[in-house]
């Protein structure tokens, strides 16, 4: 399902967001939700297929410590539609401008999950004077596949998202997804959780998750060409568990390969943490890739608190 901008400007986001407000960036309305006060500001960058409000539980905990914001990239969530996929420079320029327009004070502690982790590192490399620290939750990385078993990479390369996402998903798959989301977001206020889960299981939002990460090779090339990450305090949280979401999207992948992927990313993330002077890789054995911030909000909040301590002192 592709989205094209209309003659009168960008396609408008659907429905009123349950939380947050709109700011205009490049002629598009982007959703941003802010709470807390103080500096540095914690900024959450969602993973592919997720949206800002998916991180409400950890954003609220961060807001007890300092200013804390979450947002939806253009083309995702409640922000205006845009053709996907996009390059990382465009995505990070957009966030840079959004923080300026919304008057969100720097410096920033960027919290990036999965694809958002790649964008967070790119932002820090492009705007080093604005970034005080990084928290990466199972981040996408340009060297990810190099640390994986070749047979697993072959399986990934053979996977065609157009074939993988039929026009209509089987009802039992949609119900599985709805149940998992509802369970994992049990502590969200109902007026947020209801619309959030409904939109997540809609064909449009499901398609967006696939569209946004289609150009991963291009994104990886952009990161390689940008130069080294600034030497800022860094914590990586590595999910070493295999949850229901992972099993659902990895059907047909042998257990041994799923374990080998975890070992490979552990080696990669340890190397990334060691590439800066104040870097650390923390392993979470009771969380999976997609559900890390839902299953272990305490670990995310602790890492934010530890980084703030490091930055402030």
Residue pairs with C-beta under 8 A, 6 or more apart in sequence:
1 203
1 204
1 207
2 83
2 211
3 11
3 75
3 81
3 82
3 83
3 84
4 11
4 83
5 11
5 81
5 82
5 83
9 27
10 27
10 28
10 29
10 74
10 80
10 81
10 82
11 80
11 81
12 29
12 80
12 81
13 29
13 31
13 77
13 78
13 79
13 80
13 81
14 78
14 199
14 204
15 78
15 195
15 199
17 31
17 53
17 77
17 78
18 53
18 191
18 192
18 194
18 195
18 196
19 33
19 53
19 56
19 192
20 31
20 32
20 33
20 34
20 52
20 53
20 70
20 71
20 78
21 31
21 32
21 33
22 29
22 30
22 31
22 32
23 29
23 30
23 32
23 98
23 101
23 102
24 30
24 101
25 74
25 94
25 97
25 98
25 101
26 74
26 94
26 97
28 74
28 79
28 80
28 82
29 79
29 80
30 71
30 72
30 73
30 74
30 79
30 80
30 94
30 98
31 52
31 71
31 72
31 77
31 78
31 79
32 52
32 69
32 70
32 71
32 98
32 102
32 104
33 52
33 53
33 56
33 59
33 69
33 70
33 71
34 67
34 68
34 69
34 102
34 104
35 59
35 60
35 63
35 67
35 68
36 62
36 63
36 64
36 65
36 66
36 67
36 68
37 66
37 67
38 65
38 66
38 67
39 66
39 67
39 105
39 106
39 107
40 66
40 67
40 106
40 107
40 108
40 109
40 132
40 133
40 308
40 311
41 66
41 67
41 68
41 69
41 104
41 105
41 106
41 107
41 108
41 109
42 59
42 62
42 63
42 65
42 66
42 67
42 68
42 69
42 108
42 109
42 111
42 304
43 68
43 69
43 70
43 71
43 95
43 99
43 104
43 108
43 109
43 110
43 111
44 52
44 55
44 58
44 59
44 62
44 68
44 69
44 70
44 71
44 111
44 112
44 113
44 116
45 95
45 110
45 111
45 112
45 113
45 116
45 117
45 119
45 120
45 123
46 52
46 54
46 55
46 70
46 72
46 73
46 76
46 77
46 113
46 115
46 116
47 113
47 114
47 115
47 116
47 117
47 137
47 290
48 114
48 115
48 116
48 140
48 209
48 212
48 213
49 206
49 208
49 209
49 210
49 212
49 213
50 113
50 114
50 116
50 209
50 290
51 72
51 76
51 77
51 78
51 196
51 205
52 59
52 70
52 71
52 72
52 77
53 70
53 77
53 188
53 192
53 196
54 185
54 196
54 293
55 70
55 111
55 113
55 293
56 70
56 188
56 192
57 185
57 187
57 188
57 293
57 294
57 297
58 111
58 293
58 297
58 300
58 301
58 304
59 68
59 69
59 70
60 68
61 297
61 300
61 301
61 304
62 68
62 111
62 301
62 304
65 304
65 305
65 308
66 109
66 308
67 104
67 105
69 99
69 102
69 104
71 79
71 95
71 98
72 78
72 79
73 79
73 91
73 94
73 95
73 212
74 80
74 81
74 82
74 86
74 94
75 81
75 82
75 83
75 84
75 86
75 208
75 211
75 212
76 208
76 212
77 199
77 205
84 208
84 211
84 212
84 214
85 211
85 212
85 213
85 214
85 215
85 218
86 212
86 215
87 215
87 218
87 219
87 222
88 118
88 119
88 122
88 219
88 222
88 223
89 122
89 126
89 222
91 119
91 122
92 119
92 122
92 123
92 126
92 127
95 119
95 123
96 123
96 126
96 127
96 130
98 104
99 106
99 108
106 130
106 132
107 129
107 130
107 131
107 132
107 311
108 130
108 131
108 132
109 131
109 132
109 133
109 134
109 135
109 304
109 307
109 308
109 311
110 120
110 123
110 124
110 131
110 133
110 134
110 135
111 120
111 135
111 136
111 137
111 300
111 304
112 118
112 119
112 120
112 121
112 134
112 135
112 136
112 137
112 139
113 136
113 137
113 138
113 139
113 292
113 293
114 137
114 138
114 139
114 140
114 289
114 290
115 140
115 212
115 213
115 219
116 137
116 139
117 136
117 137
117 138
117 139
117 140
117 141
118 139
118 140
118 141
118 142
118 219
118 223
120 134
120 136
120 139
121 134
121 136
121 139
121 223
121 229
122 222
122 223
122 226
123 131
124 131
124 134
124 229
124 230
124 232
125 223
125 226
125 227
125 228
125 229
125 230
126 226
128 230
128 232
131 230
131 232
132 232
132 233
132 311
133 232
133 233
133 234
133 307
133 308
133 310
133 311
134 229
134 232
134 233
134 234
134 235
134 307
135 234
135 235
135 236
135 237
135 300
135 303
135 304
135 307
136 234
136 235
136 236
136 237
136 269
136 272
137 236
137 237
137 239
137 292
137 293
137 300
138 237
138 238
138 239
138 265
138 289
138 292
139 236
139 269
140 213
140 216
140 219
141 223
141 268
141 269
141 272
142 219
142 220
142 221
142 223
142 224
143 268
144 265
144 268
145 153
145 156
147 264
147 265
147 267
147 268
148 260
148 261
148 264
149 257
149 260
149 261
149 264
151 257
152 253
152 257
152 260
152 261
155 252
155 253
155 257
161 210
161 214
164 210
165 206
165 207
165 210
167 203
168 203
169 203
169 206
173 248
174 201
176 244
176 248
177 200
177 201
177 248
178 197
178 200
178 201
180 244
180 245
181 196
181 197
181 200
181 201
182 193
182 197
184 291
184 294
184 295
185 193
185 196
185 197
185 294
188 196
199 205
200 206
228 275
229 275
229 276
231 276
231 277
231 278
232 276
232 278
233 276
233 278
233 279
233 307
233 310
233 311
234 272
234 273
234 276
234 278
234 279
234 280
235 273
235 279
235 280
235 281
235 282
235 303
235 306
235 307
236 269
236 272
236 273
236 279
236 280
236 281
236 282
237 282
237 284
237 292
237 296
237 299
237 300
237 303
238 265
238 266
238 269
238 281
238 282
238 283
238 284
239 262
239 284
239 287
239 288
239 289
239 291
239 292
240 262
240 266
240 283
240 284
240 285
240 287
241 284
241 285
241 286
241 287
241 288
241 295
242 258
242 262
242 288
243 287
243 288
243 289
243 290
243 291
243 295
244 288
245 288
245 289
245 290
245 291
246 258
246 288
246 289
246 290
250 258
266 281
266 283
269 281
270 281
272 279
272 281
273 279
273 280
273 281
278 310
282 299
282 303
284 292
284 295
284 296
284 299
286 295
286 296
287 295
287 296
287 299
288 295
292 300
293 300
